[in-house]
């Protein structure tokens, strides 16, 4: 095996490692995004449930503070 063949073999090896890392990184991003979406959905669900306990569901969307509810409000509590 000459040095040219070794270099081609090394390049293929590193390309394979690079591809494995790329795929794993994408899977990690997708997993984190899924968890974040689920968390935000659960937060929204809890906010609605909290407000529904105080008002009838049909009145929920008329509450002025509901429309302006932000994460900063959550952080202050």
Number of C-alpha atoms within 10 A of each C-alpha: 5 6 8 9 10 11 11 11 12 12 12 12 11 12 12 12 11 12 11 11 12 12 11 12 12 11 12 12 12 12 12 12 12 11 12 12 12 12 12 11 12 12 14 12 12 12 15 16 13 11 17 14 11 11 12 10 13 8 11 17 13 10 11 9 10 13 10 9 11 10 9 8 9 10 7 6 5
